[in-house]
Amino acid sequence: MGTAGGPTPKRSASASSQVILVDGVAYVVDCGDGVARQFRLAGIPWTALRHIFITHHHSDHNADYGNLMLLAWASGLATRVDTWGPPPLARMTQLYLEMSKADIDVRVSDEGWPPLAPLVHPHERSTGGEVMRDDKVRVTSALVPHPEVVPAFAYRFDTPDRSIVISGDTARSDALIELARGADVLVHEALWVPAVDAIVRALPNAADLKKHIINSHTSVEDAGRVAEAAGVKTLVLSHRVPADDMSITDEMWAAAAQQHFKGKVIVGKDLMEL
């Protein structure tokens, strides 16, 4: 639903979010700003929302975590939503519901909606392994390196027809390679390293931010190497940094990954369906 990396809202793409649909049930991974609108633009019924997975607590991945649930609920969602992610997910959920209490209460009393809080069930995780499973999907995770944000997760979804892995934000990761082993689709973040100096040049914290970007993310070339090592069929480049530099064409992004990956490379776009 969103393919841009970084906290600053972009003109050309929305913040990070993916949704996997299995028999009409929506499994959302990350909730960057604008995710509720992207959910709607994707044509997904609000009542399809059942699970939300947060890879890590950076604002371009969780800023609209609460908003997605609130706006779905105010548009007809009346069924349980389970959410999964690192601590302090439960506390964040509680505080969001407290912050929105005035709106929620009046919609319950005046519009007849059921209370929201009993529908939302957060589950905190600090280790990799199996996250959840139902009759259609098995979700597993791996801890990935994203300094200073610990823990940070990648998620794998094994469904009846294919397997999909979402990297989250990560430096090059052997744990991610193992998680993605033999998957049909790997959605991996991608950094265009030569552009980093231009991204940070005018900022007062340029040196610290450059260090973070380089140490905490994966170059597009290394994304190709990870996909090749994992033996996946398709690599999707998402959470691209920079997302709105039109001088870096889709062909350039793909070619950089294809130097090291023999499979199919797709440059992710908002609302792209695969």
C-alpha atoms as an extended CHARMM CRD file, in Angstrom:
* protein
*
       274  EXT
         1         1  MET       CA              0.0000000000        0.0000000000        0.0000000000  PROA      1               0.0000000000
         2         2  GLY       CA              2.9790000000        2.3100000000        0.6150000000  PROA      2               0.0000000000
         3         3  THR       CA              6.5340000000        2.0490000000       -0.6700000000  PROA      3               0.0000000000
         4         4  ALA       CA              8.4010000000        5.1260000000        0.5960000000  PROA      4               0.0000000000
         5         5  GLY       CA             11.0640000000        4.9540000000        3.2660000000  PROA      5               0.0000000000
         6         6  GLY       CA             11.7090000000        7.5810000000        5.9190000000  PROA      6               0.0000000000
         7         7  PRO       CA              9.4660000000        9.6490000000        8.2100000000  PROA      7               0.0000000000
         8         8  THR       CA              9.0390000000       12.6910000000        5.9630000000  PROA      8               0.0000000000
         9         9  PRO       CA              5.7890000000       12.5160000000        3.9250000000  PROA      9               0.0000000000
        10        10  LYS       CA              6.5780000000       12.1430000000        0.2290000000  PROA      10              0.0000000000
        11        11  ARG       CA              4.8630000000       13.5860000000       -2.8180000000  PROA      11              0.0000000000
        12        12  SER       CA              5.3450000000       10.4810000000       -4.9160000000  PROA      12              0.0000000000
        13        13  ALA       CA              4.6230000000        7.6150000000       -2.5080000000  PROA      13              0.0000000000
        14        14  SER       CA              2.9730000000        6.7730000000        0.7970000000  PROA      14              0.0000000000
        15        15  ALA       CA              4.7630000000        5.4520000000        3.8540000000  PROA      15              0.0000000000
        16        16  SER       CA              5.5290000000        1.7900000000        4.3660000000  PROA      16              0.0000000000
        17        17  SER       CA              2.6410000000       -0.6600000000        4.4540000000  PROA      17              0.0000000000
        18        18  GLN       CA              1.7090000000       -3.9500000000        2.8300000000  PROA      18              0.0000000000
        19        19  VAL       CA             -1.4630000000       -5.9930000000        2.9340000000  PROA      19              0.0000000000
        20        20  ILE       CA             -1.7390000000       -9.6990000000        2.2090000000  PROA      20              0.0000000000
        21        21  LEU       CA             -5.2320000000      -10.8850000000        1.3370000000  PROA      21              0.0000000000
        22        22  VAL       CA             -6.1670000000      -14.5240000000        1.8710000000  PROA      22              0.0000000000
        23        23  ASP       CA             -9.7780000000      -15.5050000000        1.1710000000  PROA      23              0.0000000000
        24        24  GLY       CA            -10.9250000000      -11.9650000000        1.8820000000  PROA      24              0.0000000000
        25        25  VAL       CA             -9.0360000000      -11.6030000000        5.1740000000  PROA      25              0.0000000000
        26        26  ALA       CA             -6.5430000000       -8.7200000000        5.3810000000  PROA      26              0.0000000000
        27        27  TYR       CA             -3.1670000000       -9.1850000000        7.0820000000  PROA      27              0.0000000000
        28        28  VAL       CA             -1.5400000000       -5.7280000000        7.2440000000  PROA      28              0.0000000000
        29        29  VAL       CA              2.1940000000       -5.3040000000        7.7120000000  PROA      29              0.0000000000
        30        30  ASP       CA              3.1860000000       -1.8550000000        9.0180000000  PROA      30              0.0000000000
        31        31  CYS       CA              1.0660000000        1.2630000000        9.2340000000  PROA      31              0.0000000000
        32        32  GLY       CA              2.9330000000        4.3250000000        8.0120000000  PROA      32              0.0000000000
        33        33  ASP       CA              1.0890000000        7.6120000000        7.6750000000  PROA      33              0.0000000000
        34        34  GLY       CA             -1.9050000000        7.4760000000        5.3320000000  PROA      34              0.0000000000
        35        35  VAL       CA             -2.4000000000        3.7250000000        5.5710000000  PROA      35              0.0000000000
        36        36  ALA       CA             -6.1670000000        3.9460000000        6.1040000000  PROA      36              0.0000000000
        37        37  ARG       CA             -6.6130000000        5.9380000000        2.9020000000  PROA      37              0.0000000000
        38        38  GLN       CA             -4.3690000000        3.5090000000        1.0140000000  PROA      38              0.0000000000
        39        39  PHE       CA             -6.4210000000        0.6100000000        2.4110000000  PROA      39              0.0000000000
        40        40  ARG       CA             -9.5230000000        2.2610000000        0.9900000000  PROA      40              0.0000000000
        41        41  LEU       CA             -7.9090000000        3.0840000000       -2.3490000000  PROA      41              0.0000000000
        42        42  ALA       CA             -6.9100000000       -0.5600000000       -2.6400000000  PROA      42              0.0000000000
        43        43  GLY       CA            -10.6130000000       -1.4050000000       -2.5610000000  PROA      43              0.0000000000
        44        44  ILE       CA            -10.4170000000       -3.5790000000        0.5450000000  PROA      44              0.0000000000
        45        45  PRO       CA            -13.5570000000       -3.6710000000        2.7160000000  PROA      45              0.0000000000
        46        46  TRP       CA            -13.0010000000       -2.2920000000        6.1960000000  PROA      46              0.0000000000
        47        47  THR       CA            -14.5580000000       -5.4550000000        7.5940000000  PROA      47              0.0000000000
        48        48  ALA       CA            -11.6850000000       -7.5220000000        6.1290000000  PROA      48              0.0000000000
        49        49  LEU       CA             -9.1560000000       -6.2230000000        8.6670000000  PROA      49              0.0000000000
        50        50  ARG       CA             -8.1770000000       -8.9900000000       11.0840000000  PROA      50              0.0000000000
        51        51  HSD       CA             -4.4330000000       -8.7690000000       11.7740000000  PROA      51              0.0000000000
        52        52  ILE       CA             -1.8140000000       -5.9960000000       11.9350000000  PROA      52              0.0000000000
        53        53  PHE       CA              1.9060000000       -6.7520000000       12.1500000000  PROA      53              0.0000000000
        54        54  ILE       CA              4.3760000000       -4.0260000000       13.0940000000  PROA      54              0.0000000000
        55        55  THR       CA              7.9940000000       -4.6730000000       12.0980000000  PROA      55              0.0000000000
        56        56  HSD       CA              9.4920000000       -2.0330000000       14.4040000000  PROA      56              0.0000000000
        57        57  HSD       CA              8.6910000000        1.2290000000       16.1190000000  PROA      57              0.0000000000
        58        58  HSD       CA              9.7400000000        3.9170000000       13.6810000000  PROA      58              0.0000000000
        59        59  SER       CA              7.0860000000        6.4340000000       12.7130000000  PROA      59              0.0000000000
        60        60  ASP       CA              7.1270000000        5.5710000000        9.0020000000  PROA      60              0.0000000000
        61        61  HSD       CA              6.0060000000        2.0870000000       10.0810000000  PROA      61              0.0000000000
        62        62  ASN       CA              3.6270000000        2.7400000000       12.9820000000  PROA      62              0.0000000000
        63        63  ALA       CA              2.3610000000        6.3470000000       12.8010000000  PROA      63              0.0000000000
        64        64  ASP       CA             -1.1310000000        5.2710000000       11.7020000000  PROA      64              0.0000000000
        65        65  TYR       CA             -1.3140000000        1.9910000000       13.6010000000  PROA      65              0.0000000000
        66        66  GLY       CA             -4.1030000000        3.2600000000       15.8340000000  PROA      66              0.0000000000
        67        67  ASN       CA             -5.7390000000        5.3030000000       13.0950000000  PROA      67              0.0000000000
        68        68  LEU       CA             -6.2270000000        2.2830000000       10.8450000000  PROA      68              0.0000000000
        69        69  MET       CA             -8.1680000000        0.4520000000       13.5410000000  PROA      69              0.0000000000
        70        70  LEU       CA            -10.1490000000        3.5200000000       14.6220000000  PROA      70              0.0000000000
        71        71  LEU       CA            -11.1680000000        4.5360000000       11.1010000000  PROA      71              0.0000000000
        72        72  ALA       CA            -11.9950000000        0.9700000000       10.0860000000  PROA      72              0.0000000000
        73        73  TRP       CA            -14.1340000000        0.6150000000       13.2120000000  PROA      73              0.0000000000
        74        74  ALA       CA            -15.9160000000        3.9290000000       12.5260000000  PROA      74              0.0000000000
        75        75  SER       CA            -16.6480000000        2.6140000000        9.0150000000  PROA      75              0.0000000000
        76        76  GLY       CA            -18.2060000000       -0.6860000000       10.0140000000  PROA      76              0.0000000000
        77        77  LEU       CA            -15.5570000000       -3.0160000000       11.4180000000  PROA      77              0.0000000000
        78        78  ALA       CA            -17.1130000000       -4.8920000000       14.3350000000  PROA      78              0.0000000000
        79        79  THR       CA            -14.9270000000       -7.9770000000       14.5720000000  PROA      79              0.0000000000
        80        80  ARG       CA            -11.7620000000       -8.8250000000       16.4930000000  PROA      80              0.0000000000
        81        81  VAL       CA             -8.4090000000       -7.3810000000       15.3720000000  PROA      81              0.0000000000
        82        82  ASP       CA             -5.1880000000       -8.9860000000       16.6170000000  PROA      82              0.0000000000
        83        83  THR       CA             -2.0340000000       -6.8960000000       16.4410000000  PROA      83              0.0000000000
        84        84  TRP       CA              1.5230000000       -8.1630000000       16.6610000000  PROA      84              0.0000000000
        85        85  GLY       CA              4.8390000000       -6.4150000000       17.1730000000  PROA      85              0.0000000000
        86        86  PRO       CA              7.6570000000       -5.4070000000       19.5060000000  PROA      86              0.0000000000
        87        87  PRO       CA              7.1260000000       -3.8720000000       22.9370000000  PROA      87              0.0000000000
        88        88  PRO       CA              5.6350000000       -1.4970000000       23.9370000000  PROA      88              0.0000000000
        89        89  LEU       CA              2.8270000000       -2.3950000000       21.5190000000  PROA      89              0.0000000000
        90        90  ALA       CA              0.3100000000       -3.0870000000       24.2780000000  PROA      90              0.0000000000
        91        91  ARG       CA              0.9960000000        0.2370000000       25.9990000000  PROA      91              0.0000000000
        92        92  MET       CA              0.8490000000        2.0870000000       22.6830000000  PROA      92              0.0000000000
        93        93  THR       CA             -2.5220000000        0.4950000000       21.9630000000  PROA      93              0.0000000000
        94        94  GLN       CA             -3.8690000000        1.4580000000       25.3770000000  PROA      94              0.0000000000
        95        95  LEU       CA             -2.6720000000        5.0460000000       25.0610000000  PROA      95              0.0000000000
        96        96  TYR       CA             -4.1270000000        5.4130000000       21.5770000000  PROA      96              0.0000000000
        97        97  LEU       CA             -7.5120000000        4.2260000000       22.7820000000  PROA      97              0.0000000000
        98        98  GLU       CA             -7.2990000000        6.6720000000       25.7030000000  PROA      98              0.0000000000
        99        99  MET       CA             -6.3630000000        9.5090000000       23.3640000000  PROA      99              0.0000000000
       100       100  SER       CA             -9.3300000000        8.6980000000       21.1220000000  PROA      100             0.0000000000
       101       101  LYS       CA            -11.7930000000        8.1070000000       23.9570000000  PROA      101             0.0000000000
       102       102  ALA       CA            -13.8780000000       11.2260000000       23.3260000000  PROA      102             0.0000000000
       103       103  ASP       CA            -14.4300000000       10.2880000000       19.6930000000  PROA      103             0.0000000000
       104       104  ILE       CA            -15.0200000000        6.6080000000       20.4630000000  PROA      104             0.0000000000
       105       105  ASP       CA            -17.4850000000        7.2790000000       23.2780000000  PROA      105             0.0000000000
       106       106  VAL       CA            -19.6710000000        9.6040000000       21.2470000000  PROA      106             0.0000000000
       107       107  ARG       CA            -19.7460000000        7.2190000000       18.3080000000  PROA      107             0.0000000000
       108       108  VAL       CA            -20.7950000000        4.3990000000       20.6240000000  PROA      108             0.0000000000
       109       109  SER       CA            -23.5450000000        6.4350000000       22.3320000000  PROA      109             0.0000000000
       110       110  ASP       CA            -24.7110000000        8.4840000000       19.3520000000  PROA      110             0.0000000000
       111       111  GLU       CA            -24.1010000000        6.2180000000       16.3600000000  PROA      111             0.0000000000
       112       112  GLY       CA            -24.5820000000        2.8060000000       17.9060000000  PROA      112             0.0000000000
       113       113  TRP       CA            -21.1730000000        1.2720000000       17.2320000000  PROA      113             0.0000000000
       114       114  PRO       CA            -19.9080000000       -1.4330000000       19.5980000000  PROA      114             0.0000000000
       115       115  PRO       CA            -17.0440000000       -0.3790000000       21.8990000000  PROA      115             0.0000000000
       116       116  LEU       CA            -13.6870000000       -0.5320000000       20.1410000000  PROA      116             0.0000000000
       117       117  ALA       CA            -11.3650000000       -1.5700000000       22.9750000000  PROA      117             0.0000000000
       118       118  PRO       CA            -12.7640000000       -5.1090000000       23.3940000000  PROA      118             0.0000000000
       119       119  LEU       CA            -12.1160000000       -5.7610000000       19.6920000000  PROA      119             0.0000000000
       120       120  VAL       CA             -8.3920000000       -4.9510000000       19.7870000000  PROA      120             0.0000000000
       121       121  HSD       CA             -5.9410000000       -7.5510000000       21.0730000000  PROA      121             0.0000000000
       122       122  PRO       CA             -2.2280000000       -6.5990000000       21.0060000000  PROA      122             0.0000000000
       123       123  HSD       CA              0.4550000000       -9.2880000000       21.2660000000  PROA      123             0.0000000000
       124       124  GLU       CA              4.0130000000       -8.2530000000       22.0600000000  PROA      124             0.0000000000
       125       125  ARG       CA              6.9710000000      -10.2350000000       20.7410000000  PROA      125             0.0000000000
       126       126  SER       CA             10.6780000000       -9.9350000000       21.4720000000  PROA      126             0.0000000000
       127       127  THR       CA             11.9890000000      -13.0770000000       19.7700000000  PROA      127             0.0000000000
       128       128  GLY       CA             11.7130000000      -14.6680000000       16.3540000000  PROA      128             0.0000000000
       129       129  GLY       CA              9.7790000000      -17.8310000000       15.5660000000  PROA      129             0.0000000000
       130       130  GLU       CA              6.1500000000      -18.6270000000       14.9250000000  PROA      130             0.0000000000
       131       131  VAL       CA              3.9310000000      -15.5890000000       15.4380000000  PROA      131             0.0000000000
       132       132  MET       CA              0.4810000000      -16.9970000000       14.7030000000  PROA      132             0.0000000000
       133       133  ARG       CA             -1.3730000000      -19.4070000000       12.5030000000  PROA      133             0.0000000000
       134       134  ASP       CA             -4.9440000000      -19.9220000000       11.4330000000  PROA      134             0.0000000000
       135       135  ASP       CA             -6.6120000000      -22.2730000000        8.9650000000  PROA      135             0.0000000000
       136       136  LYS       CA             -5.1230000000      -20.4310000000        5.9730000000  PROA      136             0.0000000000
       137       137  VAL       CA             -1.9030000000      -18.6800000000        7.0300000000  PROA      137             0.0000000000
       138       138  ARG       CA              1.1800000000      -19.3990000000        9.0960000000  PROA      138             0.0000000000
       139       139  VAL       CA              3.2100000000      -16.3430000000       10.1110000000  PROA      139             0.0000000000
       140       140  THR       CA              6.7970000000      -16.6320000000       11.3070000000  PROA      140             0.0000000000
       141       141  SER       CA              9.3510000000      -13.9600000000       12.1060000000  PROA      141             0.0000000000
       142       142  ALA       CA             13.0550000000      -13.3100000000       12.4410000000  PROA      142             0.0000000000
       143       143  LEU       CA             14.9360000000      -10.6550000000       14.3510000000  PROA      143             0.0000000000
       144       144  VAL       CA             16.7560000000       -8.3520000000       11.9510000000  PROA      144             0.0000000000
       145       145  PRO       CA             19.4810000000       -5.7490000000       12.6290000000  PROA      145             0.0000000000
       146       146  HSD       CA             18.1540000000       -2.1980000000       12.6760000000  PROA      146             0.0000000000
       147       147  PRO       CA             20.3490000000       -0.2640000000       15.1460000000  PROA      147             0.0000000000
       148       148  GLU       CA             19.1770000000        1.3720000000       17.6170000000  PROA      148             0.0000000000
       149       149  VAL       CA             15.6530000000        0.0140000000       17.1780000000  PROA      149             0.0000000000
       150       150  VAL       CA             15.4680000000       -3.2900000000       19.0230000000  PROA      150             0.0000000000
       151       151  PRO       CA             13.7190000000       -5.5910000000       18.4770000000  PROA      151             0.0000000000
       152       152  ALA       CA             12.9690000000       -5.2670000000       14.7720000000  PROA      152             0.0000000000
       153       153  PHE       CA             11.2960000000       -8.0440000000       12.7850000000  PROA      153             0.0000000000
       154       154  ALA       CA             10.9020000000       -9.4750000000        9.3300000000  PROA      154             0.0000000000
       155       155  TYR       CA              7.7650000000      -11.5540000000        8.7530000000  PROA      155             0.0000000000
       156       156  ARG       CA              7.0480000000      -14.5570000000        6.5640000000  PROA      156             0.0000000000
       157       157  PHE       CA              3.5280000000      -15.5130000000        5.4520000000  PROA      157             0.0000000000
       158       158  ASP       CA              2.9920000000      -19.0560000000        4.2210000000  PROA      158             0.0000000000
       159       159  THR       CA             -0.3860000000      -19.3050000000        2.5210000000  PROA      159             0.0000000000
       160       160  PRO       CA             -2.0600000000      -22.0760000000        0.4940000000  PROA      160             0.0000000000
       161       161  ASP       CA             -0.7480000000      -20.7530000000       -2.8240000000  PROA      161             0.0000000000
       162       162  ARG       CA              2.5640000000      -19.0020000000       -2.0500000000  PROA      162             0.0000000000
       163       163  SER       CA              4.9620000000      -17.6760000000        0.5450000000  PROA      163             0.0000000000
       164       164  ILE       CA              5.6750000000      -13.9630000000        1.0400000000  PROA      164             0.0000000000
       165       165  VAL       CA              8.3810000000      -12.3680000000        3.1660000000  PROA      165             0.0000000000
       166       166  ILE       CA              8.4300000000       -8.7150000000        4.2910000000  PROA      166             0.0000000000
       167       167  SER       CA             11.8860000000       -7.5460000000        5.3780000000  PROA      167             0.0000000000
       168       168  GLY       CA             10.9430000000       -4.5120000000        7.4570000000  PROA      168             0.0000000000
       169       169  ASP       CA             13.8910000000       -2.1680000000        7.9670000000  PROA      169             0.0000000000
       170       170  THR       CA             17.1730000000       -4.0030000000        8.2050000000  PROA      170             0.0000000000
       171       171  ALA       CA             20.8240000000       -4.0090000000        7.4110000000  PROA      171             0.0000000000
       172       172  ARG       CA             21.9180000000       -7.0080000000        5.3620000000  PROA      172             0.0000000000
       173       173  SER       CA             20.7520000000       -9.9670000000        7.4400000000  PROA      173             0.0000000000
       174       174  ASP       CA             21.6270000000      -13.6480000000        7.4930000000  PROA      174             0.0000000000
       175       175  ALA       CA             18.5720000000      -14.2470000000        9.6850000000  PROA      175             0.0000000000
       176       176  LEU       CA             16.3900000000      -12.7410000000        6.9630000000  PROA      176             0.0000000000
       177       177  ILE       CA             18.0340000000      -14.9800000000        4.3620000000  PROA      177             0.0000000000
       178       178  GLU       CA             17.0830000000      -18.0260000000        6.4310000000  PROA      178             0.0000000000
       179       179  LEU       CA             13.5340000000      -16.7610000000        6.9860000000  PROA      179             0.0000000000
       180       180  ALA       CA             13.0990000000      -16.1420000000        3.2550000000  PROA      180             0.0000000000
       181       181  ARG       CA             14.6260000000      -19.4560000000        2.1460000000  PROA      181             0.0000000000
       182       182  GLY       CA             12.7300000000      -20.6740000000       -0.9380000000  PROA      182             0.0000000000
       183       183  ALA       CA              9.9610000000      -18.0490000000       -0.6730000000  PROA      183             0.0000000000
       184       184  ASP       CA              7.9730000000      -17.0510000000       -3.7230000000  PROA      184             0.0000000000
       185       185  VAL       CA              8.1530000000      -13.3140000000       -2.9980000000  PROA      185             0.0000000000
       186       186  LEU       CA             10.5850000000      -11.2530000000       -0.9310000000  PROA      186             0.0000000000
       187       187  VAL       CA              9.5920000000       -7.6320000000       -0.3510000000  PROA      187             0.0000000000
       188       188  HSD       CA             12.8620000000       -6.0120000000        0.7000000000  PROA      188             0.0000000000
       189       189  GLU       CA             13.7880000000       -2.4720000000        1.6270000000  PROA      189             0.0000000000
       190       190  ALA       CA             16.3020000000       -0.8000000000       -0.7050000000  PROA      190             0.0000000000
       191       191  LEU       CA             18.7420000000        2.0720000000       -0.2440000000  PROA      191             0.0000000000
       192       192  TRP       CA             20.4340000000        3.9830000000       -3.0830000000  PROA      192             0.0000000000
       193       193  VAL       CA             23.6940000000        4.6300000000       -1.2530000000  PROA      193             0.0000000000
       194       194  PRO       CA             25.1040000000        7.3620000000       -3.5830000000  PROA      194             0.0000000000
       195       195  ALA       CA             22.0500000000        9.5130000000       -2.7650000000  PROA      195             0.0000000000
       196       196  VAL       CA             22.5580000000        9.5430000000        1.0070000000  PROA      196             0.0000000000
       197       197  ASP       CA             24.7820000000       12.6390000000        1.0610000000  PROA      197             0.0000000000
       198       198  ALA       CA             22.1550000000       14.6250000000       -0.8230000000  PROA      198             0.0000000000
       199       199  ILE       CA             19.4200000000       13.4220000000        1.5480000000  PROA      199             0.0000000000
       200       200  VAL       CA             21.2020000000       14.6870000000        4.6730000000  PROA      200             0.0000000000
       201       201  ARG       CA             23.1910000000       17.6390000000        3.2980000000  PROA      201             0.0000000000
       202       202  ALA       CA             20.9940000000       20.4780000000        4.5260000000  PROA      202             0.0000000000
       203       203  LEU       CA             20.1530000000       18.9730000000        7.9150000000  PROA      203             0.0000000000
       204       204  PRO       CA             21.7590000000       20.0190000000       11.2190000000  PROA      204             0.0000000000
       205       205  ASN       CA             22.1200000000       16.3550000000       12.2290000000  PROA      205             0.0000000000
       206       206  ALA       CA             23.6310000000       15.3190000000        8.8910000000  PROA      206             0.0000000000
       207       207  ALA       CA             26.5070000000       13.2360000000       10.2740000000  PROA      207             0.0000000000
       208       208  ASP       CA             24.3650000000       11.2500000000       12.7240000000  PROA      208             0.0000000000
       209       209  LEU       CA             21.5780000000       10.7150000000       10.2080000000  PROA      209             0.0000000000
       210       210  LYS       CA             23.9760000000        9.5490000000        7.5000000000  PROA      210             0.0000000000
       211       211  LYS       CA             25.4970000000        7.0410000000        9.9280000000  PROA      211             0.0000000000
       212       212  HSD       CA             22.0510000000        5.7280000000       10.8400000000  PROA      212             0.0000000000
       213       213  ILE       CA             20.9190000000        5.4010000000        7.2320000000  PROA      213             0.0000000000
       214       214  ILE       CA             24.0370000000        3.5390000000        6.1350000000  PROA      214             0.0000000000
       215       215  ASN       CA             24.2200000000        1.2420000000        9.1710000000  PROA      215             0.0000000000
       216       216  SER       CA             20.5150000000        0.4530000000        9.4780000000  PROA      216             0.0000000000
       217       217  HSD       CA             19.4440000000       -0.2080000000        5.9020000000  PROA      217             0.0000000000
       218       218  THR       CA             20.2710000000       -2.4290000000        2.9470000000  PROA      218             0.0000000000
       219       219  SER       CA             21.7120000000       -1.1790000000       -0.3110000000  PROA      219             0.0000000000
       220       220  VAL       CA             19.7520000000       -2.1720000000       -3.3890000000  PROA      220             0.0000000000
       221       221  GLU       CA             22.7270000000       -4.2470000000       -4.4740000000  PROA      221             0.0000000000
       222       222  ASP       CA             22.7290000000       -6.1420000000       -1.1750000000  PROA      222             0.0000000000
       223       223  ALA       CA             18.9750000000       -6.6610000000       -1.4640000000  PROA      223             0.0000000000
       224       224  GLY       CA             19.7700000000       -8.5450000000       -4.6610000000  PROA      224             0.0000000000
       225       225  ARG       CA             22.4370000000      -10.5630000000       -2.8630000000  PROA      225             0.0000000000
       226       226  VAL       CA             20.0070000000      -11.4540000000       -0.0600000000  PROA      226             0.0000000000
       227       227  ALA       CA             17.3560000000      -12.5740000000       -2.5510000000  PROA      227             0.0000000000
       228       228  GLU       CA             19.8830000000      -14.7180000000       -4.4110000000  PROA      228             0.0000000000
       229       229  ALA       CA             21.2080000000      -16.3050000000       -1.2190000000  PROA      229             0.0000000000
       230       230  ALA       CA             17.6650000000      -17.0800000000       -0.0540000000  PROA      230             0.0000000000
       231       231  GLY       CA             16.7050000000      -18.6120000000       -3.3920000000  PROA      231             0.0000000000
       232       232  VAL       CA             13.4860000000      -16.6260000000       -3.7310000000  PROA      232             0.0000000000
       233       233  LYS       CA             11.6240000000      -16.3950000000       -7.0290000000  PROA      233             0.0000000000
       234       234  THR       CA             10.7250000000      -12.6990000000       -7.0200000000  PROA      234             0.0000000000
       235       235  LEU       CA             12.3290000000       -9.6910000000       -5.3350000000  PROA      235             0.0000000000
       236       236  VAL       CA             10.1720000000       -6.6110000000       -4.7860000000  PROA      236             0.0000000000
       237       237  LEU       CA             12.0760000000       -3.4250000000       -3.9550000000  PROA      237             0.0000000000
       238       238  SER       CA             10.1070000000       -1.3410000000       -1.4780000000  PROA      238             0.0000000000
       239       239  HSD       CA             10.6690000000        1.1630000000        1.3360000000  PROA      239             0.0000000000
       240       240  ARG       CA             12.9760000000        2.8060000000       -1.2030000000  PROA      240             0.0000000000
       241       241  VAL       CA             15.2950000000        5.5530000000       -0.0260000000  PROA      241             0.0000000000
       242       242  PRO       CA             15.1390000000        8.0270000000       -1.6250000000  PROA      242             0.0000000000
       243       243  ALA       CA             11.5830000000        7.4570000000       -2.8190000000  PROA      243             0.0000000000
       244       244  ASP       CA             11.0520000000       10.7370000000       -4.6300000000  PROA      244             0.0000000000
       245       245  ASP       CA             14.3150000000       11.2670000000       -6.5270000000  PROA      245             0.0000000000
       246       246  MET       CA             13.1600000000       11.0010000000      -10.1320000000  PROA      246             0.0000000000
       247       247  SER       CA             16.7540000000       10.9350000000      -11.3840000000  PROA      247             0.0000000000
       248       248  ILE       CA             16.9670000000        7.3610000000      -10.0570000000  PROA      248             0.0000000000
       249       249  THR       CA             14.7580000000        5.5330000000      -12.5350000000  PROA      249             0.0000000000
       250       250  ASP       CA             12.9660000000        2.2470000000      -12.0290000000  PROA      250             0.0000000000
       251       251  GLU       CA             15.3660000000        0.7400000000      -14.5350000000  PROA      251             0.0000000000
       252       252  MET       CA             18.3140000000        1.8350000000      -12.4030000000  PROA      252             0.0000000000
       253       253  TRP       CA             16.8170000000        0.3670000000       -9.2330000000  PROA      253             0.0000000000
       254       254  ALA       CA             16.0940000000       -2.9440000000      -10.9520000000  PROA      254             0.0000000000
       255       255  ALA       CA             19.4530000000       -3.1450000000      -12.7000000000  PROA      255             0.0000000000
       256       256  ALA       CA             21.3310000000       -2.6050000000       -9.4300000000  PROA      256             0.0000000000
       257       257  ALA       CA             19.5480000000       -5.5570000000       -7.8120000000  PROA      257             0.0000000000
       258       258  GLN       CA             19.8510000000       -7.6990000000      -10.9420000000  PROA      258             0.0000000000
       259       259  GLN       CA             23.6270000000       -7.5190000000      -10.7540000000  PROA      259             0.0000000000
       260       260  HSD       CA             23.3920000000      -10.0990000000       -7.9620000000  PROA      260             0.0000000000
       261       261  PHE       CA             19.9820000000      -11.7740000000       -8.3590000000  PROA      261             0.0000000000
       262       262  LYS       CA             18.9430000000      -14.0920000000      -11.1670000000  PROA      262             0.0000000000
       263       263  GLY       CA             15.2240000000      -14.0460000000      -10.4240000000  PROA      263             0.0000000000
       264       264  LYS       CA             12.5220000000      -11.5210000000      -11.2110000000  PROA      264             0.0000000000
       265       265  VAL       CA             12.9190000000       -7.9770000000       -9.8320000000  PROA      265             0.0000000000
       266       266  ILE       CA              9.9320000000       -5.6720000000       -9.3830000000  PROA      266             0.0000000000
       267       267  VAL       CA             10.2330000000       -2.0330000000       -8.3430000000  PROA      267             0.0000000000
       268       268  GLY       CA              7.4050000000       -1.5920000000       -5.8790000000  PROA      268             0.0000000000
       269       269  LYS       CA              4.7670000000        1.0850000000       -6.4110000000  PROA      269             0.0000000000
       270       270  ASP       CA              1.9410000000        2.2140000000       -4.1510000000  PROA      270             0.0000000000
       271       271  LEU       CA             -1.2220000000        0.1170000000       -4.6000000000  PROA      271             0.0000000000
       272       272  MET       CA              0.6100000000       -2.4130000000       -6.7810000000  PROA      272             0.0000000000
       273       273  GLU       CA             -1.0670000000       -5.8260000000       -6.6270000000  PROA      273             0.0000000000
       274       274  LEU       CA              1.0620000000       -8.9500000000       -7.0690000000  PROA      274             0.0000000000
